[in-house]
Amino acid sequence: MKEKVLSMIALITVFVPLTAAFVWKSDSPAATAIIIGYCIFAAVSFVYALFLFVKMKLRDINTKIALGVNAVYVVGILVTVIIPHLLNR
């Protein structure tokens, strides 16, 4: 039962960064802070799903989906934000 709850939490965290499309406005002065918050949340969600998968050996479908989608989020953040910033230094 505990494992099912933990994997459902991991799965629910996949949908939170998608809500950025509803709250983010490009003309808002707080837009950058909002996106940074979502990026941090996606990275923490990835670490949580990775912890469930590796350390707790929780290999159900919810954890696998959460790990995969959060990995896509993190790679997207790296490719679109972090790597270009490092190359422009």
C-alpha positions as CSV (number, residue, x, y, z in Angstrom):
1,M,0.0,0.0,0.0
2,K,2.8,2.4,0.9
3,E,4.5,1.7,-2.4
4,K,1.3,2.5,-4.4
5,V,0.9,5.8,-2.6
6,L,4.5,6.8,-3.3
7,S,4.3,5.9,-6.9
8,M,1.0,7.8,-7.3
9,I,2.7,10.9,-5.8
10,A,5.5,10.5,-8.4
11,L,2.9,10.3,-11.2
12,I,0.9,13.3,-10.0
13,T,4.1,15.4,-10.0
14,V,4.4,14.9,-13.7
15,F,1.3,17.1,-14.3
16,V,2.3,20.0,-12.2
17,P,4.8,21.6,-14.7
18,L,2.2,21.4,-17.4
19,T,0.2,24.0,-15.4
20,A,2.9,26.6,-16.3
21,A,1.0,27.2,-19.5
22,F,-2.0,28.4,-17.6
23,V,-0.3,30.7,-15.1
24,W,2.6,32.1,-17.1
25,K,2.2,35.4,-18.9
26,S,5.1,36.7,-20.9
27,D,4.5,40.3,-20.0
28,S,4.4,39.6,-16.3
29,P,7.5,40.8,-14.3
30,A,7.3,37.6,-12.3
31,A,7.3,35.3,-15.3
32,T,11.0,34.4,-14.9
33,A,10.5,33.5,-11.3
34,I,7.5,31.4,-12.1
35,I,9.4,29.4,-14.7
36,I,12.4,29.0,-12.4
37,G,10.1,27.6,-9.8
38,Y,8.6,25.1,-12.2
39,C,12.1,24.0,-13.4
40,I,13.2,23.4,-9.8
41,F,10.0,21.4,-9.2
42,A,10.6,19.3,-12.3
43,A,14.2,18.6,-11.2
44,V,13.1,17.6,-7.6
45,S,10.3,15.4,-9.1
46,F,12.9,13.7,-11.3
47,V,15.2,13.0,-8.3
48,Y,12.2,11.7,-6.3
49,A,11.2,9.3,-9.1
50,L,14.8,8.2,-9.5
51,F,15.0,7.5,-5.8
52,L,11.9,5.4,-5.9
53,F,13.2,3.5,-8.9
54,V,16.8,2.9,-7.8
55,K,16.8,2.9,-4.0
56,M,13.4,1.6,-3.2
57,K,13.3,-0.7,-6.3
58,L,9.8,0.4,-7.1
59,R,9.4,-0.6,-10.7
60,D,5.7,-0.2,-11.3
61,I,4.2,1.6,-14.3
62,N,3.5,4.8,-12.4
63,T,7.1,5.2,-11.3
64,K,8.4,4.4,-14.8
65,I,6.1,7.0,-16.4
66,A,7.0,9.6,-13.8
67,L,10.7,8.9,-14.3
68,G,10.5,9.1,-18.1
69,V,8.4,12.3,-18.3
70,N,10.5,14.0,-15.6
71,A,13.7,13.0,-17.4
72,V,12.2,14.7,-20.6
73,Y,11.5,17.8,-18.5
74,V,15.1,17.9,-17.1
75,V,16.7,17.3,-20.5
76,G,14.5,20.1,-22.0
77,I,15.6,22.4,-19.2
78,L,19.2,21.6,-19.8
79,V,19.0,22.0,-23.6
80,T,17.0,25.2,-23.7
81,V,18.2,27.0,-20.6
82,I,21.4,25.8,-19.0
83,I,23.6,24.7,-21.9
84,P,23.0,27.9,-24.0
85,H,23.7,30.0,-20.9
86,L,27.0,28.2,-20.4
87,L,28.0,28.6,-24.0
88,N,27.4,32.3,-24.0
89,R,29.7,33.0,-21.1
